[in-house]
């Protein structure tokens, strides 16, 4: 995946300002920045919700800048949302099966096979005990885990995670980071995780971090280097007193 000089405006507001980014297969990237820095808008451009005024979105050499989300999903772009969006009356298993049927295997597997395949991803996130439970009755953390399972079940080439670990217990965060890293390596999935507040997740997960500020790319570097950059400390983490 390659972003080339992406610019997105809302009236006179430049939400994303000439942002470029290359994402390699299997790479784990964190996108961080304060509220209003343009992270969500950039995600919406990558996933096809928004069309940029300038720049291009390239996937495996194809210009997909103007393709809608439903066209991008079968091409290999999956996404979770900050607020999970389950089919509330459907079971956990049925929700995950939907990911299989509308992801990169779209048109290649039927309902029964998708339901069978869903069990693997349900077990991966530790929800096997809730497999047949209506997703609307899950706790907020369980819904997040189910949405991660559904996104992984799409067998994406690129998975965009939007604050997927917000509100989780630190132990659960560590578990999610572990199985995401394992799955990315096993299935060669690039995962981009957008985070605002949980540095534990960023430091444990990301190989590389892009920091956004006021719509622009401030830093793009290996995780330790990015989080230690004085510019990042100034605008995002807060400079220590006396520094």
C-alpha positions as CSV (number, residue, x, y, z in Angstrom):
1,X,0.0,0.0,0.0
2,X,1.2,3.5,-0.9
3,X,-0.2,6.9,-0.1
4,X,1.1,9.7,-2.3
5,X,0.6,13.3,-1.1
6,X,-2.8,12.7,0.3
7,X,-4.7,16.0,1.0
8,X,-8.3,16.0,2.3
9,X,-10.2,19.2,3.0
10,X,-13.6,20.0,4.6
11,X,-14.4,23.5,3.4
12,X,-11.5,25.7,4.5
13,X,-10.2,23.1,6.9
14,X,-7.3,21.0,5.7
15,X,-7.8,17.8,7.7
16,X,-4.9,15.9,6.0
17,X,-2.1,17.8,4.4
18,X,0.1,16.2,1.8
19,X,0.7,12.9,3.7
20,X,2.7,10.1,2.1
21,X,3.2,6.7,3.6
22,X,4.4,3.3,2.3
23,X,3.2,0.1,4.0
24,X,5.0,-3.1,3.3
25,X,3.3,-6.6,3.5
26,X,3.5,-7.9,7.1
27,X,4.5,-4.6,8.5
28,X,3.1,-3.3,11.9
29,X,2.7,0.4,12.0
30,X,1.2,2.7,14.6
31,X,-0.4,6.0,13.7
32,X,-0.5,8.4,16.7
33,X,-1.3,12.0,17.3
34,X,-3.4,14.3,19.5
35,X,-7.2,14.8,18.9
36,X,-7.8,16.6,15.6
37,X,-4.5,15.6,14.1
38,X,-6.1,14.0,11.0
39,X,-5.7,10.3,11.9
40,X,-9.3,9.3,11.4
41,X,-9.7,11.3,8.2
42,X,-6.6,9.6,6.8
43,X,-8.1,6.2,7.7
44,X,-11.3,7.1,5.9
45,X,-9.3,8.0,2.8
46,X,-7.4,4.7,2.9
47,X,-10.6,2.7,3.4
48,X,-12.6,4.6,0.8
49,X,-15.0,6.6,2.9
50,X,-13.5,9.8,1.7
51,X,-12.0,10.8,-1.6
52,X,-9.0,13.1,-1.3
53,X,-8.8,16.4,-3.1
54,X,-5.2,15.6,-4.0
55,X,-3.0,12.6,-4.0
56,X,-3.4,8.9,-4.7
57,X,-4.0,5.6,-2.8
58,X,-2.1,2.7,-4.5
59,X,-2.7,-0.9,-3.6
60,X,-0.4,-3.5,-5.3
61,X,0.3,-1.1,-8.2
62,X,-3.4,-0.2,-8.7
63,X,-4.8,3.3,-8.2
64,X,-7.8,2.8,-5.9
65,X,-8.2,6.4,-4.9
66,X,-11.8,6.7,-6.1
67,X,-13.1,3.2,-5.3
68,X,-15.8,2.9,-2.5
69,X,-15.2,0.7,0.6
70,X,-17.3,-2.2,-0.7
71,X,-14.9,-2.5,-3.7
72,X,-11.8,-2.2,-1.5
73,X,-12.8,-5.0,0.9
74,X,-12.5,-7.8,-1.6
75,X,-9.2,-6.3,-2.7
76,X,-7.8,-6.8,0.7
77,X,-8.5,-3.7,2.9
78,X,-10.1,-4.6,6.2
79,X,-11.0,-2.2,9.1
80,X,-12.2,-2.1,12.7
81,X,-14.0,0.9,14.2
82,X,-13.5,2.7,17.4
83,X,-17.1,1.9,18.3
84,X,-17.8,-1.7,17.2
85,X,-20.5,-2.2,14.7
86,X,-21.9,-5.7,15.1
87,X,-25.0,-7.2,13.6
88,X,-26.5,-7.2,17.1
89,X,-29.2,-9.9,16.6
90,X,-26.7,-12.3,14.8
91,X,-24.4,-14.6,16.7
92,X,-20.7,-14.1,17.2
93,X,-20.1,-16.9,14.7
94,X,-22.4,-15.3,12.1
95,X,-20.8,-11.9,12.5
96,X,-17.4,-13.3,11.8
97,X,-18.6,-15.4,8.9
98,X,-19.8,-12.2,7.3
99,X,-16.2,-11.0,7.3
100,X,-15.2,-14.1,5.4
101,X,-17.9,-13.8,2.8
102,X,-17.2,-10.2,2.0
103,X,-13.4,-10.1,2.3
104,X,-10.8,-11.4,-0.1
105,X,-12.7,-14.8,-0.4
106,X,-15.9,-13.0,-1.6
107,X,-17.7,-15.2,-4.1
108,X,-15.4,-18.1,-3.4
109,X,-17.0,-19.6,-0.2
110,X,-20.5,-20.4,0.8
111,X,-22.4,-19.8,4.0
112,X,-21.7,-23.2,5.6
113,X,-17.9,-23.0,4.8
114,X,-17.7,-19.5,6.1
115,X,-19.3,-20.5,9.4
116,X,-16.8,-23.3,9.8
117,X,-13.9,-21.0,9.0
118,X,-15.2,-18.5,11.5
119,X,-14.5,-20.8,14.4
120,X,-10.7,-20.4,13.9
121,X,-10.9,-16.6,14.3
122,X,-13.3,-16.8,17.2
123,X,-10.8,-19.1,19.0
124,X,-8.0,-16.8,18.1
125,X,-9.5,-13.9,20.0
126,X,-10.7,-16.1,22.9
127,X,-14.4,-15.9,22.4
128,X,-15.2,-19.6,21.7
129,X,-17.4,-19.7,24.8
130,X,-19.6,-17.0,23.2
131,X,-19.7,-18.4,19.7
132,X,-23.5,-18.8,19.6
133,X,-24.3,-15.7,21.7
134,X,-26.1,-12.7,20.1
135,X,-23.4,-10.1,19.5
136,X,-25.6,-7.4,20.9
137,X,-25.3,-9.0,24.4
138,X,-21.5,-8.9,24.5
139,X,-19.6,-6.6,26.7
140,X,-17.8,-3.7,25.1
141,X,-14.4,-5.5,25.2
142,X,-16.0,-8.7,23.8
143,X,-17.5,-6.7,21.0
144,X,-14.1,-5.2,20.2
145,X,-12.5,-8.7,20.1
146,X,-15.3,-10.0,17.9
147,X,-14.8,-7.1,15.5
148,X,-11.1,-7.9,15.3
149,X,-11.9,-11.5,14.6
150,X,-14.3,-10.4,11.8
151,X,-11.7,-8.1,10.3
152,X,-9.0,-10.8,10.4
153,X,-11.5,-13.3,8.9
154,X,-11.6,-11.1,5.8
155,X,-8.1,-12.3,5.2
156,X,-7.0,-8.8,4.4
157,X,-3.7,-7.7,3.0
158,X,-4.0,-4.5,5.0
159,X,-5.9,-4.2,8.3
160,X,-6.7,-0.8,9.7
161,X,-7.4,-0.8,13.4
162,X,-9.2,2.2,14.9
163,X,-8.6,2.5,18.6
164,X,-9.3,-1.2,18.8
165,X,-7.7,-1.6,22.3
166,X,-9.2,1.5,23.9
167,X,-10.9,0.6,27.2
168,X,-9.3,-2.8,27.5
169,X,-7.6,-4.1,30.6
170,X,-3.8,-4.0,30.3
171,X,-3.8,-7.8,30.3
172,X,-6.2,-7.9,27.4
173,X,-4.1,-5.4,25.5
174,X,-1.1,-7.6,25.9
175,X,-3.1,-10.6,24.6
176,X,-4.4,-8.7,21.6
177,X,-0.9,-7.4,20.7
178,X,0.5,-10.9,20.9
179,X,-2.1,-12.6,18.6
180,X,-2.0,-9.7,16.2
181,X,1.7,-9.9,15.8
182,X,1.5,-13.7,15.4
183,X,-1.3,-13.5,12.8
184,X,0.4,-10.7,10.9
185,X,3.6,-12.9,10.6
186,X,1.7,-16.1,9.7
187,X,-0.6,-14.6,7.1
188,X,1.7,-11.7,5.9
189,X,-0.9,-9.0,6.8
190,X,0.2,-5.4,7.2
191,X,-1.6,-3.9,10.2
192,X,-1.9,-0.2,10.9
193,X,-3.2,0.6,14.3
194,X,-4.5,4.1,15.2
195,X,-4.0,5.0,18.8
196,X,-4.5,8.2,20.8
197,X,-3.7,7.4,24.4
198,X,-2.4,3.8,24.9
199,X,1.3,4.0,24.6
200,X,1.5,0.4,26.0
201,X,-0.2,-0.8,22.8
202,X,2.0,1.3,20.5
203,X,5.3,0.3,22.1
204,X,4.4,-3.4,22.3
205,X,2.9,-3.6,18.8
206,X,4.4,-1.3,16.3
207,X,7.7,-1.7,14.4
208,X,7.3,1.8,13.1
209,X,5.3,4.9,14.1
210,X,3.9,7.8,12.1
211,X,3.0,10.8,14.2
212,X,0.5,13.3,12.8
213,X,0.0,16.8,13.9
214,X,-2.4,19.4,12.5
215,X,-3.1,17.2,9.5
216,X,0.5,16.7,8.5
217,X,3.1,13.9,9.0
218,X,5.4,15.1,11.8
219,X,7.6,12.0,12.2
220,X,7.8,8.6,10.5
221,X,10.4,6.4,12.2
222,X,11.1,3.2,14.2
223,X,8.9,3.1,17.3
224,X,11.5,4.0,20.0
225,X,13.0,6.7,17.8
226,X,9.6,8.2,17.0
227,X,8.3,8.3,20.6
228,X,11.6,9.7,21.8
229,X,11.6,12.5,19.2
230,X,11.6,15.9,20.9
231,X,9.0,17.2,18.4
232,X,6.6,14.4,19.5
233,X,7.2,15.1,23.1
234,X,6.4,18.7,22.6
235,X,3.2,18.3,20.7
236,X,1.8,15.0,21.8
237,X,3.3,13.5,25.0
238,X,4.0,16.8,26.8
239,X,7.5,18.1,27.7
240,X,8.5,17.1,31.2
241,X,8.5,20.1,33.6
242,X,11.9,21.9,33.7
243,X,12.8,20.4,30.3
